[in-house]
């Protein structure tokens, strides 16, 4: 893995972001994306929504749903 040190002001902008952050060069070309790990609150909200109706999808069911483009 390559490590790249960034200026503290850039690091602060990344930390303050609430969603994915696109890193671009001076020409606007995408270098990469930064995705922060979910917060404890976001994890808990996702867990509560996953079992709202009492049914949880298995991994296989989830894959089938995504690949089939099924919508609820």
CHARMM internal coordinates of N, CA and C (Angstrom, degrees):
IC EDIT
DIST 1 N 1 CA 1.4337
DIST 1 CA 1 C 1.5268
ANGL 1 N 1 CA 1 C 107.91
DIST 1 C 2 N 1.3205
ANGL 1 CA 1 C 2 N 115.80
DIHE 1 N 1 CA 1 C 2 N 140.23
DIST 2 N 2 CA 1.4530
ANGL 1 C 2 N 2 CA 121.69
DIHE 1 CA 1 C 2 N 2 CA 177.38
DIST 2 CA 2 C 1.5241
ANGL 2 N 2 CA 2 C 108.94
DIHE 1 C 2 N 2 CA 2 C -96.34
DIST 2 C 3 N 1.3213
ANGL 2 CA 2 C 3 N 116.88
DIHE 2 N 2 CA 2 C 3 N 133.40
DIST 3 N 3 CA 1.4638
ANGL 2 C 3 N 3 CA 121.39
DIHE 2 CA 2 C 3 N 3 CA 175.50
DIST 3 CA 3 C 1.5123
ANGL 3 N 3 CA 3 C 108.38
DIHE 2 C 3 N 3 CA 3 C -105.71
DIST 3 C 4 N 1.3381
ANGL 3 CA 3 C 4 N 115.93
DIHE 3 N 3 CA 3 C 4 N 137.14
DIST 4 N 4 CA 1.4530
ANGL 3 C 4 N 4 CA 122.26
DIHE 3 CA 3 C 4 N 4 CA 177.83
DIST 4 CA 4 C 1.5232
ANGL 4 N 4 CA 4 C 107.18
DIHE 3 C 4 N 4 CA 4 C -125.79
DIST 4 C 5 N 1.3185
ANGL 4 CA 4 C 5 N 116.28
DIHE 4 N 4 CA 4 C 5 N 121.13
DIST 5 N 5 CA 1.4716
ANGL 4 C 5 N 5 CA 120.39
DIHE 4 CA 4 C 5 N 5 CA 177.86
DIST 5 CA 5 C 1.5269
ANGL 5 N 5 CA 5 C 108.42
DIHE 4 C 5 N 5 CA 5 C -79.96
DIST 5 C 6 N 1.3228
ANGL 5 CA 5 C 6 N 116.02
DIHE 5 N 5 CA 5 C 6 N 134.87
DIST 6 N 6 CA 1.4609
ANGL 5 C 6 N 6 CA 120.92
DIHE 5 CA 5 C 6 N 6 CA 178.90
DIST 6 CA 6 C 1.5183
ANGL 6 N 6 CA 6 C 110.01
DIHE 5 C 6 N 6 CA 6 C -119.14
DIST 6 C 7 N 1.3097
ANGL 6 CA 6 C 7 N 115.54
DIHE 6 N 6 CA 6 C 7 N 158.49
DIST 7 N 7 CA 1.4616
ANGL 6 C 7 N 7 CA 121.31
DIHE 6 CA 6 C 7 N 7 CA 179.81
DIST 7 CA 7 C 1.5308
ANGL 7 N 7 CA 7 C 110.08
DIHE 6 C 7 N 7 CA 7 C -63.45
DIST 7 C 8 N 1.3073
ANGL 7 CA 7 C 8 N 116.32
DIHE 7 N 7 CA 7 C 8 N 148.71
DIST 8 N 8 CA 1.4631
ANGL 7 C 8 N 8 CA 120.65
DIHE 7 CA 7 C 8 N 8 CA -176.94
DIST 8 CA 8 C 1.5304
ANGL 8 N 8 CA 8 C 112.20
DIHE 7 C 8 N 8 CA 8 C -59.95
DIST 8 C 9 N 1.3374
ANGL 8 CA 8 C 9 N 117.98
DIHE 8 N 8 CA 8 C 9 N -35.16
DIST 9 N 9 CA 1.4674
ANGL 8 C 9 N 9 CA 118.72
DIHE 8 CA 8 C 9 N 9 CA 179.64
DIST 9 CA 9 C 1.5311
ANGL 9 N 9 CA 9 C 110.85
DIHE 8 C 9 N 9 CA 9 C -65.83
DIST 9 C 10 N 1.3231
ANGL 9 CA 9 C 10 N 117.93
DIHE 9 N 9 CA 9 C 10 N -34.90
DIST 10 N 10 CA 1.4642
ANGL 9 C 10 N 10 CA 121.62
DIHE 9 CA 9 C 10 N 10 CA 176.22
DIST 10 CA 10 C 1.5273
ANGL 10 N 10 CA 10 C 109.52
DIHE 9 C 10 N 10 CA 10 C -69.24
DIST 10 C 11 N 1.3069
ANGL 10 CA 10 C 11 N 117.10
DIHE 10 N 10 CA 10 C 11 N -42.90
DIST 11 N 11 CA 1.4648
ANGL 10 C 11 N 11 CA 120.97
DIHE 10 CA 10 C 11 N 11 CA 177.78
DIST 11 CA 11 C 1.5237
ANGL 11 N 11 CA 11 C 110.64
DIHE 10 C 11 N 11 CA 11 C -59.57
DIST 11 C 12 N 1.3229
ANGL 11 CA 11 C 12 N 116.99
DIHE 11 N 11 CA 11 C 12 N -39.91
DIST 12 N 12 CA 1.4693
ANGL 11 C 12 N 12 CA 120.86
DIHE 11 CA 11 C 12 N 12 CA 178.95
DIST 12 CA 12 C 1.5264
ANGL 12 N 12 CA 12 C 110.64
DIHE 11 C 12 N 12 CA 12 C -64.31
DIST 12 C 13 N 1.3265
ANGL 12 CA 12 C 13 N 117.66
DIHE 12 N 12 CA 12 C 13 N -39.50
DIST 13 N 13 CA 1.4688
ANGL 12 C 13 N 13 CA 120.81
DIHE 12 CA 12 C 13 N 13 CA 178.08
DIST 13 CA 13 C 1.5305
ANGL 13 N 13 CA 13 C 110.43
DIHE 12 C 13 N 13 CA 13 C -63.84
DIST 13 C 14 N 1.3196
ANGL 13 CA 13 C 14 N 116.60
DIHE 13 N 13 CA 13 C 14 N -40.33
DIST 14 N 14 CA 1.4583
ANGL 13 C 14 N 14 CA 120.39
DIHE 13 CA 13 C 14 N 14 CA 178.99
DIST 14 CA 14 C 1.5183
ANGL 14 N 14 CA 14 C 110.53
DIHE 13 C 14 N 14 CA 14 C -65.87
DIST 14 C 15 N 1.3203
ANGL 14 CA 14 C 15 N 116.75
DIHE 14 N 14 CA 14 C 15 N -45.06
DIST 15 N 15 CA 1.4753
ANGL 14 C 15 N 15 CA 120.44
DIHE 14 CA 14 C 15 N 15 CA 179.51
DIST 15 CA 15 C 1.5230
ANGL 15 N 15 CA 15 C 111.67
DIHE 14 C 15 N 15 CA 15 C -61.62
DIST 15 C 16 N 1.3295
ANGL 15 CA 15 C 16 N 117.69
DIHE 15 N 15 CA 15 C 16 N -34.16
DIST 16 N 16 CA 1.4604
ANGL 15 C 16 N 16 CA 122.06
DIHE 15 CA 15 C 16 N 16 CA -176.90
DIST 16 CA 16 C 1.5264
ANGL 16 N 16 CA 16 C 112.52
DIHE 15 C 16 N 16 CA 16 C -79.17
DIST 16 C 17 N 1.3226
ANGL 16 CA 16 C 17 N 117.33
DIHE 16 N 16 CA 16 C 17 N -14.97
DIST 17 N 17 CA 1.4544
ANGL 16 C 17 N 17 CA 120.56
DIHE 16 CA 16 C 17 N 17 CA -178.57
DIST 17 CA 17 C 1.5096
ANGL 17 N 17 CA 17 C 111.97
DIHE 16 C 17 N 17 CA 17 C -65.01
DIST 17 C 18 N 1.3372
ANGL 17 CA 17 C 18 N 116.03
DIHE 17 N 17 CA 17 C 18 N 144.84
DIST 18 N 18 CA 1.4563
ANGL 17 C 18 N 18 CA 120.12
DIHE 17 CA 17 C 18 N 18 CA -179.29
DIST 18 CA 18 C 1.5114
ANGL 18 N 18 CA 18 C 113.13
DIHE 17 C 18 N 18 CA 18 C -102.58
DIST 18 C 19 N 1.2969
ANGL 18 CA 18 C 19 N 117.94
DIHE 18 N 18 CA 18 C 19 N -7.95
DIST 19 N 19 CA 1.4591
ANGL 18 C 19 N 19 CA 121.32
DIHE 18 CA 18 C 19 N 19 CA 179.49
DIST 19 CA 19 C 1.5106
ANGL 19 N 19 CA 19 C 108.83
DIHE 18 C 19 N 19 CA 19 C -140.50
DIST 19 C 20 N 1.3258
ANGL 19 CA 19 C 20 N 116.69
DIHE 19 N 19 CA 19 C 20 N -164.33
DIST 20 N 20 CA 1.4569
ANGL 19 C 20 N 20 CA 119.51
DIHE 19 CA 19 C 20 N 20 CA 177.12
DIST 20 CA 20 C 1.5293
ANGL 20 N 20 CA 20 C 110.33
DIHE 19 C 20 N 20 CA 20 C -61.16
DIST 20 C 21 N 1.3072
ANGL 20 CA 20 C 21 N 116.16
DIHE 20 N 20 CA 20 C 21 N 146.08
DIST 21 N 21 CA 1.4645
ANGL 20 C 21 N 21 CA 121.76
DIHE 20 CA 20 C 21 N 21 CA -178.78
DIST 21 CA 21 C 1.5181
ANGL 21 N 21 CA 21 C 107.77
DIHE 20 C 21 N 21 CA 21 C -120.93
DIST 21 C 22 N 1.3249
ANGL 21 CA 21 C 22 N 115.49
DIHE 21 N 21 CA 21 C 22 N 125.65
DIST 22 N 22 CA 1.4597
ANGL 21 C 22 N 22 CA 120.43
DIHE 21 CA 21 C 22 N 22 CA 178.55
DIST 22 CA 22 C 1.5206
ANGL 22 N 22 CA 22 C 108.89
DIHE 21 C 22 N 22 CA 22 C -90.56
DIST 22 C 23 N 1.3197
ANGL 22 CA 22 C 23 N 116.61
DIHE 22 N 22 CA 22 C 23 N 125.70
DIST 23 N 23 CA 1.4579
ANGL 22 C 23 N 23 CA 121.69
DIHE 22 CA 22 C 23 N 23 CA 176.23
DIST 23 CA 23 C 1.5192
ANGL 23 N 23 CA 23 C 108.30
DIHE 22 C 23 N 23 CA 23 C -95.01
DIST 23 C 24 N 1.3269
ANGL 23 CA 23 C 24 N 116.95
DIHE 23 N 23 CA 23 C 24 N 128.62
DIST 24 N 24 CA 1.4597
ANGL 23 C 24 N 24 CA 121.75
DIHE 23 CA 23 C 24 N 24 CA -178.64
DIST 24 CA 24 C 1.5206
ANGL 24 N 24 CA 24 C 109.79
DIHE 23 C 24 N 24 CA 24 C -127.54
DIST 24 C 25 N 1.3385
ANGL 24 CA 24 C 25 N 115.78
DIHE 24 N 24 CA 24 C 25 N 155.84
DIST 25 N 25 CA 1.4602
ANGL 24 C 25 N 25 CA 119.55
DIHE 24 CA 24 C 25 N 25 CA 175.87
DIST 25 CA 25 C 1.5309
ANGL 25 N 25 CA 25 C 109.02
DIHE 24 C 25 N 25 CA 25 C -87.28
DIST 25 C 26 N 1.3233
ANGL 25 CA 25 C 26 N 116.85
DIHE 25 N 25 CA 25 C 26 N -175.14
DIST 26 N 26 CA 1.4651
ANGL 25 C 26 N 26 CA 120.77
DIHE 25 CA 25 C 26 N 26 CA -175.56
DIST 26 CA 26 C 1.5266
ANGL 26 N 26 CA 26 C 112.39
DIHE 25 C 26 N 26 CA 26 C -66.53
DIST 26 C 27 N 1.3298
ANGL 26 CA 26 C 27 N 118.06
DIHE 26 N 26 CA 26 C 27 N -15.07
DIST 27 N 27 CA 1.4603
ANGL 26 C 27 N 27 CA 121.96
DIHE 26 CA 26 C 27 N 27 CA 176.94
DIST 27 CA 27 C 1.5238
ANGL 27 N 27 CA 27 C 112.49
DIHE 26 C 27 N 27 CA 27 C -94.50
DIST 27 C 28 N 1.3174
ANGL 27 CA 27 C 28 N 116.28
DIHE 27 N 27 CA 27 C 28 N -1.22
DIST 28 N 28 CA 1.4587
ANGL 27 C 28 N 28 CA 120.78
DIHE 27 CA 27 C 28 N 28 CA -179.22
DIST 28 CA 28 C 1.5141
ANGL 28 N 28 CA 28 C 114.17
DIHE 27 C 28 N 28 CA 28 C 86.87
DIST 28 C 29 N 1.3219
ANGL 28 CA 28 C 29 N 117.82
DIHE 28 N 28 CA 28 C 29 N 5.23
DIST 29 N 29 CA 1.4631
ANGL 28 C 29 N 29 CA 121.23
DIHE 28 CA 28 C 29 N 29 CA 178.30
DIST 29 CA 29 C 1.5293
ANGL 29 N 29 CA 29 C 109.95
DIHE 28 C 29 N 29 CA 29 C -77.27
DIST 29 C 30 N 1.3023
ANGL 29 CA 29 C 30 N 115.55
DIHE 29 N 29 CA 29 C 30 N 135.15
DIST 30 N 30 CA 1.4642
ANGL 29 C 30 N 30 CA 120.80
DIHE 29 CA 29 C 30 N 30 CA -179.33
DIST 30 CA 30 C 1.5184
ANGL 30 N 30 CA 30 C 110.99
DIHE 29 C 30 N 30 CA 30 C -67.04
DIST 30 C 31 N 1.3196
ANGL 30 CA 30 C 31 N 114.39
DIHE 30 N 30 CA 30 C 31 N 129.48
DIST 31 N 31 CA 1.4592
ANGL 30 C 31 N 31 CA 121.79
DIHE 30 CA 30 C 31 N 31 CA 175.82
DIST 31 CA 31 C 1.5209
ANGL 31 N 31 CA 31 C 109.37
DIHE 30 C 31 N 31 CA 31 C -98.54
DIST 31 C 32 N 1.3099
ANGL 31 CA 31 C 32 N 116.22
DIHE 31 N 31 CA 31 C 32 N -39.48
DIST 32 N 32 CA 1.4546
ANGL 31 C 32 N 32 CA 120.12
DIHE 31 CA 31 C 32 N 32 CA -179.35
DIST 32 CA 32 C 1.5068
ANGL 32 N 32 CA 32 C 111.81
DIHE 31 C 32 N 32 CA 32 C 178.61
DIST 32 C 33 N 1.3097
ANGL 32 CA 32 C 33 N 115.73
DIHE 32 N 32 CA 32 C 33 N -179.52
DIST 33 N 33 CA 1.4566
ANGL 32 C 33 N 33 CA 122.53
DIHE 32 CA 32 C 33 N 33 CA 178.28
DIST 33 CA 33 C 1.5154
ANGL 33 N 33 CA 33 C 109.47
DIHE 32 C 33 N 33 CA 33 C -121.79
DIST 33 C 34 N 1.3108
ANGL 33 CA 33 C 34 N 115.26
DIHE 33 N 33 CA 33 C 34 N 145.38
DIST 34 N 34 CA 1.4583
ANGL 33 C 34 N 34 CA 121.54
DIHE 33 CA 33 C 34 N 34 CA 174.71
DIST 34 CA 34 C 1.5213
ANGL 34 N 34 CA 34 C 106.41
DIHE 33 C 34 N 34 CA 34 C -115.03
DIST 34 C 35 N 1.3109
ANGL 34 CA 34 C 35 N 115.23
DIHE 34 N 34 CA 34 C 35 N 123.76
DIST 35 N 35 CA 1.4655
ANGL 34 C 35 N 35 CA 120.00
DIHE 34 CA 34 C 35 N 35 CA 175.88
DIST 35 CA 35 C 1.5131
ANGL 35 N 35 CA 35 C 107.31
DIHE 34 C 35 N 35 CA 35 C -118.88
DIST 35 C 36 N 1.2952
ANGL 35 CA 35 C 36 N 115.81
DIHE 35 N 35 CA 35 C 36 N 124.45
DIST 36 N 36 CA 1.4531
ANGL 35 C 36 N 36 CA 119.16
DIHE 35 CA 35 C 36 N 36 CA 179.98
DIST 36 CA 36 C 1.5183
ANGL 36 N 36 CA 36 C 109.24
DIHE 35 C 36 N 36 CA 36 C -83.23
DIST 36 C 37 N 1.3276
ANGL 36 CA 36 C 37 N 117.40
DIHE 36 N 36 CA 36 C 37 N 154.04
DIST 37 N 37 CA 1.4640
ANGL 36 C 37 N 37 CA 119.25
DIHE 36 CA 36 C 37 N 37 CA 176.59
DIST 37 CA 37 C 1.5307
ANGL 37 N 37 CA 37 C 109.93
DIHE 36 C 37 N 37 CA 37 C -67.26
DIST 37 C 38 N 1.3259
ANGL 37 CA 37 C 38 N 117.91
DIHE 37 N 37 CA 37 C 38 N 150.97
DIST 38 N 38 CA 1.4666
ANGL 37 C 38 N 38 CA 119.59
DIHE 37 CA 37 C 38 N 38 CA 179.17
DIST 38 CA 38 C 1.5296
ANGL 38 N 38 CA 38 C 111.19
DIHE 37 C 38 N 38 CA 38 C -65.95
DIST 38 C 39 N 1.3254
ANGL 38 CA 38 C 39 N 114.59
DIHE 38 N 38 CA 38 C 39 N 149.44
DIST 39 N 39 CA 1.4636
ANGL 38 C 39 N 39 CA 119.74
DIHE 38 CA 38 C 39 N 39 CA 177.32
DIST 39 CA 39 C 1.5311
ANGL 39 N 39 CA 39 C 109.01
DIHE 38 C 39 N 39 CA 39 C -78.03
DIST 39 C 40 N 1.3202
ANGL 39 CA 39 C 40 N 116.51
DIHE 39 N 39 CA 39 C 40 N 165.70
DIST 40 N 40 CA 1.4689
ANGL 39 C 40 N 40 CA 120.75
DIHE 39 CA 39 C 40 N 40 CA 177.39
DIST 40 CA 40 C 1.5237
ANGL 40 N 40 CA 40 C 110.81
DIHE 39 C 40 N 40 CA 40 C -59.60
DIST 40 C 41 N 1.3237
ANGL 40 CA 40 C 41 N 117.37
DIHE 40 N 40 CA 40 C 41 N -37.34
DIST 41 N 41 CA 1.4677
ANGL 40 C 41 N 41 CA 121.66
DIHE 40 CA 40 C 41 N 41 CA 179.48
DIST 41 CA 41 C 1.5291
ANGL 41 N 41 CA 41 C 110.33
DIHE 40 C 41 N 41 CA 41 C -65.46
DIST 41 C 42 N 1.3471
ANGL 41 CA 41 C 42 N 116.84
DIHE 41 N 41 CA 41 C 42 N -43.00
DIST 42 N 42 CA 1.4621
ANGL 41 C 42 N 42 CA 120.26
DIHE 41 CA 41 C 42 N 42 CA 179.00
DIST 42 CA 42 C 1.5250
ANGL 42 N 42 CA 42 C 111.20
DIHE 41 C 42 N 42 CA 42 C -64.83
DIST 42 C 43 N 1.3168
ANGL 42 CA 42 C 43 N 117.19
DIHE 42 N 42 CA 42 C 43 N -38.61
DIST 43 N 43 CA 1.4645
ANGL 42 C 43 N 43 CA 120.91
DIHE 42 CA 42 C 43 N 43 CA 178.08
DIST 43 CA 43 C 1.5170
ANGL 43 N 43 CA 43 C 110.41
DIHE 42 C 43 N 43 CA 43 C -63.94
DIST 43 C 44 N 1.3192
ANGL 43 CA 43 C 44 N 116.71
DIHE 43 N 43 CA 43 C 44 N -45.50
DIST 44 N 44 CA 1.4623
ANGL 43 C 44 N 44 CA 120.35
DIHE 43 CA 43 C 44 N 44 CA -179.65
DIST 44 CA 44 C 1.5282
ANGL 44 N 44 CA 44 C 111.37
DIHE 43 C 44 N 44 CA 44 C -63.87
DIST 44 C 45 N 1.3242
ANGL 44 CA 44 C 45 N 117.17
DIHE 44 N 44 CA 44 C 45 N -41.04
DIST 45 N 45 CA 1.4652
ANGL 44 C 45 N 45 CA 120.97
DIHE 44 CA 44 C 45 N 45 CA 178.10
DIST 45 CA 45 C 1.5311
ANGL 45 N 45 CA 45 C 110.58
DIHE 44 C 45 N 45 CA 45 C -62.31
DIST 45 C 46 N 1.3242
ANGL 45 CA 45 C 46 N 116.95
DIHE 45 N 45 CA 45 C 46 N -42.79
DIST 46 N 46 CA 1.4679
ANGL 45 C 46 N 46 CA 120.87
DIHE 45 CA 45 C 46 N 46 CA 178.65
DIST 46 CA 46 C 1.5216
ANGL 46 N 46 CA 46 C 110.71
DIHE 45 C 46 N 46 CA 46 C -63.79
DIST 46 C 47 N 1.3222
ANGL 46 CA 46 C 47 N 117.43
DIHE 46 N 46 CA 46 C 47 N -40.87
DIST 47 N 47 CA 1.4660
ANGL 46 C 47 N 47 CA 120.58
DIHE 46 CA 46 C 47 N 47 CA 179.00
DIST 47 CA 47 C 1.5251
ANGL 47 N 47 CA 47 C 111.20
DIHE 46 C 47 N 47 CA 47 C -64.24
DIST 47 C 48 N 1.3164
ANGL 47 CA 47 C 48 N 116.64
DIHE 47 N 47 CA 47 C 48 N -41.96
DIST 48 N 48 CA 1.4648
ANGL 47 C 48 N 48 CA 119.16
DIHE 47 CA 47 C 48 N 48 CA -178.92
DIST 48 CA 48 C 1.5245
ANGL 48 N 48 CA 48 C 110.77
DIHE 47 C 48 N 48 CA 48 C -67.40
DIST 48 C 49 N 1.3208
ANGL 48 CA 48 C 49 N 118.00
DIHE 48 N 48 CA 48 C 49 N -36.74
DIST 49 N 49 CA 1.4598
ANGL 48 C 49 N 49 CA 121.60
DIHE 48 CA 48 C 49 N 49 CA 178.99
DIST 49 CA 49 C 1.5250
ANGL 49 N 49 CA 49 C 110.87
DIHE 48 C 49 N 49 CA 49 C -71.57
DIST 49 C 50 N 1.3223
ANGL 49 CA 49 C 50 N 117.31
DIHE 49 N 49 CA 49 C 50 N -33.04
DIST 50 N 50 CA 1.4652
ANGL 49 C 50 N 50 CA 121.21
DIHE 49 CA 49 C 50 N 50 CA -177.79
DIST 50 CA 50 C 1.5181
ANGL 50 N 50 CA 50 C 111.58
DIHE 49 C 50 N 50 CA 50 C -65.10
DIST 50 C 51 N 1.3121
ANGL 50 CA 50 C 51 N 117.40
DIHE 50 N 50 CA 50 C 51 N -30.83
DIST 51 N 51 CA 1.4620
ANGL 50 C 51 N 51 CA 119.56
DIHE 50 CA 50 C 51 N 51 CA -176.60
DIST 51 CA 51 C 1.5251
ANGL 51 N 51 CA 51 C 112.18
DIHE 50 C 51 N 51 CA 51 C -114.31
DIST 51 C 52 N 1.3199
ANGL 51 CA 51 C 52 N 117.14
DIHE 51 N 51 CA 51 C 52 N 21.05
DIST 52 N 52 CA 1.4690
ANGL 51 C 52 N 52 CA 120.82
DIHE 51 CA 51 C 52 N 52 CA -176.80
DIST 52 CA 52 C 1.5266
ANGL 52 N 52 CA 52 C 112.30
DIHE 51 C 52 N 52 CA 52 C -56.90
DIST 52 C 53 N 1.3369
ANGL 52 CA 52 C 53 N 117.22
DIHE 52 N 52 CA 52 C 53 N -44.23
DIST 53 N 53 CA 1.4656
ANGL 52 C 53 N 53 CA 119.82
DIHE 52 CA 52 C 53 N 53 CA -178.64
DIST 53 CA 53 C 1.5307
ANGL 53 N 53 CA 53 C 112.64
DIHE 52 C 53 N 53 CA 53 C -94.11
DIST 53 C 54 N 1.3210
ANGL 53 CA 53 C 54 N 116.11
DIHE 53 N 53 CA 53 C 54 N 7.08
DIST 54 N 54 CA 1.4530
ANGL 53 C 54 N 54 CA 120.63
DIHE 53 CA 53 C 54 N 54 CA 178.57
DIST 54 CA 54 C 1.5160
ANGL 54 N 54 CA 54 C 114.56
DIHE 53 C 54 N 54 CA 54 C 85.94
DIST 54 C 55 N 1.3273
ANGL 54 CA 54 C 55 N 117.58
DIHE 54 N 54 CA 54 C 55 N -4.08
DIST 55 N 55 CA 1.4632
ANGL 54 C 55 N 55 CA 120.90
DIHE 54 CA 54 C 55 N 55 CA -179.61
DIST 55 CA 55 C 1.5158
ANGL 55 N 55 CA 55 C 109.56
DIHE 54 C 55 N 55 CA 55 C -115.31
DIST 55 C 56 N 1.3089
ANGL 55 CA 55 C 56 N 115.67
DIHE 55 N 55 CA 55 C 56 N 128.51
DIST 56 N 56 CA 1.4548
ANGL 55 C 56 N 56 CA 121.07
DIHE 55 CA 55 C 56 N 56 CA 175.33
DIST 56 CA 56 C 1.5118
ANGL 56 N 56 CA 56 C 108.63
DIHE 55 C 56 N 56 CA 56 C -110.58
DIST 56 C 57 N 1.3278
ANGL 56 CA 56 C 57 N 116.13
DIHE 56 N 56 CA 56 C 57 N 141.36
DIST 57 N 57 CA 1.4528
ANGL 56 C 57 N 57 CA 120.62
DIHE 56 CA 56 C 57 N 57 CA 177.95
DIST 57 CA 57 C 1.5225
ANGL 57 N 57 CA 57 C 109.91
DIHE 56 C 57 N 57 CA 57 C -79.37
DIST 57 C 58 N 1.3157
ANGL 57 CA 57 C 58 N 115.20
DIHE 57 N 57 CA 57 C 58 N 141.02
DIST 58 N 58 CA 1.4559
ANGL 57 C 58 N 58 CA 119.08
DIHE 57 CA 57 C 58 N 58 CA 172.09
DIST 58 CA 58 C 1.5247
ANGL 58 N 58 CA 58 C 106.89
DIHE 57 C 58 N 58 CA 58 C -76.02
DIST 58 C 59 N 1.3308
ANGL 58 CA 58 C 59 N 116.33
DIHE 58 N 58 CA 58 C 59 N 168.72
DIST 59 N 59 CA 1.4629
ANGL 58 C 59 N 59 CA 119.82
DIHE 58 CA 58 C 59 N 59 CA 178.41
DIST 59 CA 59 C 1.5313
ANGL 59 N 59 CA 59 C 109.73
DIHE 58 C 59 N 59 CA 59 C -59.59
DIST 59 C 60 N 1.3107
ANGL 59 CA 59 C 60 N 117.26
DIHE 59 N 59 CA 59 C 60 N -43.09
DIST 60 N 60 CA 1.4643
ANGL 59 C 60 N 60 CA 121.64
DIHE 59 CA 59 C 60 N 60 CA 179.58
DIST 60 CA 60 C 1.5165
ANGL 60 N 60 CA 60 C 112.39
DIHE 59 C 60 N 60 CA 60 C -62.38
DIST 60 C 61 N 1.3295
ANGL 60 CA 60 C 61 N 116.82
DIHE 60 N 60 CA 60 C 61 N -41.74
DIST 61 N 61 CA 1.4643
ANGL 60 C 61 N 61 CA 120.81
DIHE 60 CA 60 C 61 N 61 CA 177.85
DIST 61 CA 61 C 1.5238
ANGL 61 N 61 CA 61 C 111.46
DIHE 60 C 61 N 61 CA 61 C -64.09
DIST 61 C 62 N 1.3243
ANGL 61 CA 61 C 62 N 115.80
DIHE 61 N 61 CA 61 C 62 N -40.30
DIST 62 N 62 CA 1.4578
ANGL 61 C 62 N 62 CA 120.40
DIHE 61 CA 61 C 62 N 62 CA 179.07
DIST 62 CA 62 C 1.5254
ANGL 62 N 62 CA 62 C 110.84
DIHE 61 C 62 N 62 CA 62 C -63.80
DIST 62 C 63 N 1.3247
ANGL 62 CA 62 C 63 N 117.18
DIHE 62 N 62 CA 62 C 63 N -46.07
DIST 63 N 63 CA 1.4623
ANGL 62 C 63 N 63 CA 121.44
DIHE 62 CA 62 C 63 N 63 CA 179.00
DIST 63 CA 63 C 1.5251
ANGL 63 N 63 CA 63 C 109.88
DIHE 62 C 63 N 63 CA 63 C -60.26
DIST 63 C 64 N 1.3294
ANGL 63 CA 63 C 64 N 117.14
DIHE 63 N 63 CA 63 C 64 N -46.10
DIST 64 N 64 CA 1.4645
ANGL 63 C 64 N 64 CA 121.09
DIHE 63 CA 63 C 64 N 64 CA 179.84
DIST 64 CA 64 C 1.5285
ANGL 64 N 64 CA 64 C 110.91
DIHE 63 C 64 N 64 CA 64 C -60.57
DIST 64 C 65 N 1.3055
ANGL 64 CA 64 C 65 N 115.98
DIHE 64 N 64 CA 64 C 65 N -40.26
DIST 65 N 65 CA 1.4729
ANGL 64 C 65 N 65 CA 120.68
DIHE 64 CA 64 C 65 N 65 CA -178.89
DIST 65 CA 65 C 1.5285
ANGL 65 N 65 CA 65 C 110.27
DIHE 64 C 65 N 65 CA 65 C -66.34
DIST 65 C 66 N 1.3067
ANGL 65 CA 65 C 66 N 116.74
DIHE 65 N 65 CA 65 C 66 N -43.93
DIST 66 N 66 CA 1.4715
ANGL 65 C 66 N 66 CA 120.36
DIHE 65 CA 65 C 66 N 66 CA -179.14
DIST 66 CA 66 C 1.5226
ANGL 66 N 66 CA 66 C 110.30
DIHE 65 C 66 N 66 CA 66 C -68.37
DIST 66 C 67 N 1.3130
ANGL 66 CA 66 C 67 N 117.94
DIHE 66 N 66 CA 66 C 67 N -44.63
DIST 67 N 67 CA 1.4589
ANGL 66 C 67 N 67 CA 121.22
DIHE 66 CA 66 C 67 N 67 CA -178.53
DIST 67 CA 67 C 1.5300
ANGL 67 N 67 CA 67 C 111.63
DIHE 66 C 67 N 67 CA 67 C -67.77
DIST 67 C 68 N 1.3272
ANGL 67 CA 67 C 68 N 116.41
DIHE 67 N 67 CA 67 C 68 N -31.79
DIST 68 N 68 CA 1.4577
ANGL 67 C 68 N 68 CA 120.24
DIHE 67 CA 67 C 68 N 68 CA -179.32
DIST 68 CA 68 C 1.5135
ANGL 68 N 68 CA 68 C 113.16
DIHE 67 C 68 N 68 CA 68 C -85.83
DIST 68 C 69 N 1.3380
ANGL 68 CA 68 C 69 N 116.73
DIHE 68 N 68 CA 68 C 69 N -9.24
DIST 69 N 69 CA 1.4569
ANGL 68 C 69 N 69 CA 120.25
DIHE 68 CA 68 C 69 N 69 CA -179.66
DIST 69 CA 69 C 1.5147
ANGL 69 N 69 CA 69 C 113.22
DIHE 68 C 69 N 69 CA 69 C 69.24
DIST 69 C 70 N 1.3339
ANGL 69 CA 69 C 70 N 116.61
DIHE 69 N 69 CA 69 C 70 N 21.70
DIST 70 N 70 CA 1.4768
ANGL 69 C 70 N 70 CA 120.05
DIHE 69 CA 69 C 70 N 70 CA -179.06
DIST 70 CA 70 C 1.5160
ANGL 70 N 70 CA 70 C 110.54
DIHE 69 C 70 N 70 CA 70 C -64.71
DIST 70 C 71 N 1.3256
ANGL 70 CA 70 C 71 N 113.47
DIHE 70 N 70 CA 70 C 71 N 144.55
DIST 71 N 71 CA 1.4677
ANGL 70 C 71 N 71 CA 119.68
DIHE 70 CA 70 C 71 N 71 CA 178.37
DIST 71 CA 71 C 1.5183
ANGL 71 N 71 CA 71 C 109.23
DIHE 70 C 71 N 71 CA 71 C -127.84
DIST 71 C 72 N 1.3180
ANGL 71 CA 71 C 72 N 115.03
DIHE 71 N 71 CA 71 C 72 N 144.72
DIST 72 N 72 CA 1.4760
ANGL 71 C 72 N 72 CA 119.40
DIHE 71 CA 71 C 72 N 72 CA 176.22
DIST 72 CA 72 C 1.5015
ANGL 72 N 72 CA 72 C 109.80
DIHE 71 C 72 N 72 CA 72 C -101.48
END
COOR INIT
IC SEED 1 N 1 CA 1 C
IC BUILD
